[in-house]
Amino acid sequence: MAYAAITSLMRTIDQSMQFSGYNLQSFYEKFEYLRGILEKNCQTTSHAEALTSLEVEIIELACNTEDLVDIVSRKIFSTENEITRKMESCELRFVLKQALGDIDFAINKWMATRLDVEDTKPRNLGISDVSECL
């Protein structure tokens, strides 16, 4: 289900790019990378309860982010004031950057539990390379 939630979020990001005209491709690609990790490691039998809890966390993060992306994208599209549009685009990028970090951390915990490893250091996805505003 986490895989499906991230896929749905990616669709929403893609629609937002078409809807708003803003380039969010770097976020899309990073979520695609995280989805690939889930796809490769989705089958496990140990620590099922902990993994289910972490999967629920990933699903909630993805669904909440999807809702926020939709709301902010609509604000961007509906406003005619250029300053407001730029402020909303900054908010959209902030929402995606925050979600990317949160989902990455949750996947790290999921992987650590799955592999029965203690190290949950976040991977460097180059989040800081993504510009805050247009």
C-alpha positions as CSV (number, residue, x, y, z in Angstrom):
1,M,0.0,0.0,0.0
2,A,2.9,2.4,0.7
3,Y,4.0,1.8,-2.9
4,A,0.5,2.8,-4.2
5,A,0.4,5.9,-2.0
6,I,3.8,7.1,-3.3
7,T,2.6,6.3,-6.9
8,S,-0.5,8.4,-6.3
9,L,1.6,11.3,-4.9
10,M,3.8,11.1,-8.0
11,R,0.7,11.4,-10.2
12,T,-0.5,14.4,-8.2
13,I,3.0,16.0,-8.6
14,D,2.8,15.4,-12.3
15,Q,-0.7,16.9,-12.5
16,S,0.6,19.9,-10.5
17,M,3.4,20.4,-13.0
18,Q,0.9,20.4,-15.8
19,F,-1.6,22.5,-13.9
20,S,0.8,25.2,-12.5
21,G,3.5,25.1,-15.1
22,Y,6.2,24.8,-12.4
23,N,9.0,22.3,-12.8
24,L,8.8,19.8,-10.0
25,Q,10.6,17.1,-11.9
26,S,13.4,16.7,-9.3
27,F,10.9,16.0,-6.6
28,Y,9.1,13.5,-8.9
29,E,12.3,11.7,-9.6
30,K,13.3,11.5,-5.9
31,F,9.9,10.0,-5.0
32,E,10.3,7.6,-7.9
33,Y,13.6,6.5,-6.3
34,L,12.0,6.0,-2.9
35,R,9.1,4.0,-4.6
36,G,11.7,1.8,-6.2
37,I,13.2,1.0,-2.9
38,L,9.8,-0.1,-1.6
39,E,9.2,-2.1,-4.8
40,K,12.5,-4.0,-4.4
41,N,12.0,-4.7,-0.7
42,C,8.3,-5.2,-0.3
43,Q,8.4,-8.9,0.6
44,T,9.3,-9.8,4.2
45,T,8.0,-12.0,6.9
46,S,10.0,-10.9,10.0
47,H,8.9,-8.0,12.2
48,A,5.5,-7.8,10.4
49,E,3.9,-5.7,13.1
50,A,6.7,-3.1,13.0
51,L,6.8,-3.0,9.2
52,T,3.0,-2.6,9.1
53,S,3.2,0.4,11.4
54,L,5.9,2.0,9.4
55,E,4.1,1.3,6.1
56,V,1.0,3.1,7.6
57,E,3.3,6.0,8.5
58,I,4.5,6.2,4.9
59,I,1.0,6.0,3.5
60,E,-0.2,8.8,5.8
61,L,2.7,11.0,4.9
62,A,2.2,10.4,1.2
63,C,-1.6,10.9,1.4
64,N,-1.3,14.1,3.5
65,T,1.3,15.5,1.1
66,E,-0.9,14.6,-1.9
67,D,-3.7,16.6,-0.3
68,L,-1.5,19.6,0.4
69,V,0.0,19.5,-3.1
70,D,-3.5,19.6,-4.6
71,I,-4.6,22.5,-2.4
72,V,-1.5,24.6,-3.0
73,S,-1.6,23.8,-6.8
74,R,-5.2,25.0,-6.9
75,K,-4.2,28.2,-5.1
76,I,-1.4,28.8,-7.6
77,F,-3.8,28.3,-10.5
78,S,-6.6,30.4,-9.2
79,T,-4.7,33.5,-8.2
80,E,-3.9,36.2,-10.7
81,N,-1.4,38.1,-8.4
82,E,2.1,37.2,-9.5
83,I,3.5,37.7,-6.0
84,T,0.9,35.4,-4.4
85,R,1.7,32.8,-7.1
86,K,5.4,32.9,-6.3
87,M,4.6,32.6,-2.5
88,E,2.4,29.6,-3.2
89,S,5.0,28.0,-5.4
90,C,7.5,28.4,-2.5
91,E,5.0,26.7,-0.2
92,L,4.5,23.9,-2.7
93,R,8.3,23.3,-2.9
94,F,8.5,23.4,0.9
95,V,5.7,20.9,1.3
96,L,7.4,18.5,-1.2
97,K,10.8,19.0,0.4
98,Q,9.5,18.3,3.9
99,A,7.5,15.2,2.7
100,L,10.5,13.9,0.8
101,G,12.7,14.0,4.0
102,D,9.9,12.5,6.1
103,I,9.1,9.7,3.7
104,D,12.8,9.0,3.2
105,F,13.3,8.7,7.0
106,A,10.3,6.4,7.3
107,I,11.6,4.2,4.5
108,N,15.0,4.1,6.3
109,K,13.3,2.9,9.5
110,W,11.3,0.4,7.4
111,M,14.4,-0.9,5.8
112,A,16.3,-1.1,9.1
113,T,13.5,-3.1,10.6
114,R,13.2,-5.3,7.6
115,L,16.9,-6.0,7.5
116,D,17.1,-6.1,11.3
117,V,19.7,-3.4,11.3
118,E,20.0,-0.5,13.8
119,D,21.5,2.1,11.5
120,T,18.7,4.5,10.2
121,K,20.8,7.3,8.8
122,P,19.0,9.1,6.0
123,R,20.4,8.7,2.5
124,N,21.6,11.9,0.8
125,L,19.1,12.4,-1.9
126,G,20.3,15.9,-2.7
127,I,17.3,17.5,-1.1
128,S,19.3,20.7,-0.4
129,D,20.0,20.9,-4.2
130,V,16.3,21.6,-4.9
131,S,15.7,25.3,-5.1
132,E,13.3,26.7,-2.6
133,C,11.5,29.1,-4.9
134,L,11.3,29.7,-8.7
